[in-house]
Amino acid sequence: MAEQQKSQWSRTGGKLRKYLLHLCFQTHVIHSSQTPDWAKGIKDSQEGLASSHEHKLSFKKSKEVCLSYVQDAILQKQWRRAAEFLTFYIESLEKDYSIEYMGPSEIIWRIGTEILCNHSHSSIGEFNSFIEQMKTLGVKRYLKVCLEHAFHLLCNGLIDEAYQNLSLAESWRFGEQTTAQDKEMKLVQAYRGLLDYYSWSKQKNILLEYEQDGLEDSSVEREMHSCFRKAAMGLKEIIKIPGVWDLFVKSYVDLLEFYGDHQEAREVLSEYAYNSKFPANPNAHVYFYQFLKRHGASKKSLVSALKILHDIVPSHELMIDFNIMLQKSKKRKKRRLGLEVIFAALDYAGSKENVKAWSCLARQVKQIVISEKHLDWIKEEWNSRKDWWPAFHFSRYLAKRNWQENESLTYEKALVAGVLLGKDCKYFKYVSHQGCKAQVKRFRTLKKFVNRHSPVYLRISGL
């Protein structure tokens, strides 16, 4: 068995070296008769060795040095240098392989793939040839290599070729299948199913266009149903395994919804979001909420779904919808939660200039100030933020920039700033002055509102 592996590596290594030498020749890096200067010391150290033990140590050292050069070249995106160094690495393995089997195939596969994907003179034909050689070098990683091959083909727009590659991988068998290989096979089937979903989607759109024109085509409908069956079969298995399968889940649910199987679609999404065996995934809760909303679920169900999302990602864009929903509630507890939700969303830099978020906060703050009820809610939220929100949101610099870029944002923020920090707040003073100077009516109204309710600031700040 060892002799077969050595013979196989000897044949494959020579082919791989040719691909890499071809890249080197194209960029005038090296010639076949030349040895890179950096490698001469390594080659010299391997000559005239007195013992097999010394030879093994030298080989190990030269291999490590060589790989460090390859890594350095890749990190610096110097693909032609990386090709040169990897060529020498393969050459060294060929010379030393008779002494000790080093199992280099995974290193060659990963580094070679990276170089061929990024080298300016690499072609899809060379990449395909390289990958086919890699498939013969290790049974345990055969399916991984097939997947990477399919990804590369898809990135180059070769969808049919990728599908064919995945179909061949799906039919591959070698001895007793391990647990790891079983998962990899399900992944192969899932990606093949994803391409079947893509074909189904295209056929569906064609059929819908025909229906709009009052036409029928039974062949398109048959093809669409055939793609549905194959896609569903490939997608449903992978999403049973705990993991993050967003793309597969969305595609499978789309298939189920189109054919009216809403109950199974709901079960799939619920399992994906709430099964404790699956990793925490905000998107799972987003998909479940969107499904509930599409199918007219109760407000209670929608609030429950968004509450969990709020606990995981308080800065999510759906928190604006959550706040609006809570503000419409007649229950004081939910309106209180709404204020907490919108304050928390604005704690994050991604929401600093979100007009809708500031509008939600300004509206609720204004309602509380006018009614003079629940000022303690604002005070509770402000106490944990009064030391850092002024610099984060309400500096004079931000007032100038916001005024220049977005008048609506400036108005909403100025109202909040005036209530939380009073009429002497830098942000409020600058904005109200500019607004009145520009004779914008709503800014004059804003200034009057803050001045009239200035005692509220004293109560919130505890002065």
Summary of the structure (lengths in Angstrom):
residues: 463
radius of gyration: 32.0
end to end distance: 84.5
largest distance: 95.7
contacts: 1408
relative contact order: 0.04
helix: 76%
strand: 0%
